[in-house]
Structures are given as structure tokens and as C-alpha cells.
Amino acid sequence: MPDGLDVDLEELKKNLKKATESFESGVFNDVKEEPIAFGLKALIVTIALSESEESDAVEKAFSEIKGVSSVELIDYRRAIG
């Protein structure tokens, strides 16, 4: 969730991608804008990480990006095969 309406979402997307790729196994797949209220939009980020990476570390890395208000893991899946 961005800090507010004045946050440049395109710049934020670039920074989220950079943060994802800083992890050894980080693969940035997609980011979607989801309208919340009064013009505020959440960014829904889809990434892939190996099981050796901690999801808490990703949340922490995202939350330290300028313009990010909060981070929440909403879906976690394991790959088989």
C-alpha cells in the first residue's frame, strides 16, 4: 500500500522489482494496481522465490522502500516438481 495519492506508482513498481531481484532467487512476475478508495490504489505484486528465502525478508525489504505504507502477504504457494 502506498503512503498516499502523491506517490509515483510507476517509480514504486520499479523499486519493488529491484528489491525482489536483490534476493538470490527473486523473480519479479507481475504487478497490478487495485483501486482501494478515493483514488488510492494498492499494488498487488506477484513474485517467485525459492523455499530457502523467507517471506518475512521480502515483506521487510518492501516495507523499507520509500513511499510504501504497509506490506501484506496475501497468497503463498509452493511449486511442485
N, C-alpha and C positions, 0 to 999 in steps of 0.2 A: 504494500500500500504506500503510495507516495505521500510526502509531507503535506501537500496541498495542491491547489489548482495551478499554481505558478511553476510547478516542477516540469521541466522539459522531458516528456516521456521517451522521446527518441534517444536522448542522451542517457537516460536511465536504463533503457534497454541495452545500449552499448556497454554500459558499466556492469550490468548483470551478466552479460555474455562474457566479458573479460574476467569477472570474478569466478564464473563457472569454469572457464578454461584454465584458471590458475590451479585447479585441482588436477592431480596427475591423471586421473581417469575421466575428467569432466568433459562432457559433450553437451553443448547447448543445442536443443532441438527446436524450440518454438517459444514465442511469447505472444499472448493475446491480451487485448485491452477489454476489461469487463466494466461496464458502467455500474457505479455504486449509487450515487445520489448527488444532485445539484452540480453536475458536471465533473465530479470526481470519478476517476477510473482506477481500478486495481489492475495490476499486471499479473497475469497468470503465466508462469514460466514453466516450461517442460524441459527437464534435463535428464541426462543419463550419467550414472556414476557406478563404479564397481562397488561390490559389497564391502570392500575394505575401507571405503570412505564413510565417515559418519555424517548422517543427515544434519546433526546439530552444527557441525562445522560449516555446512553450506548456509544454514539459516543465519549463523553468526556473521559469515562473510557478507551475505546480502544485507543484513541489518546495519553494517558499518559503512555502506555506500551512502554518500551524500544525497539527500532527497528521499530516502526511504524512511517511512514512519514505522512500519511494522512488517514482519515476515511470519508467514504461517504455512506449515506443511499441510497440504490438503489431500494428497494422494501419494502412496508409496507402494511400489510393486517390485517384485523380484523377477528377473528373467530366468527362464528355464531353458537349458540346452546349450 
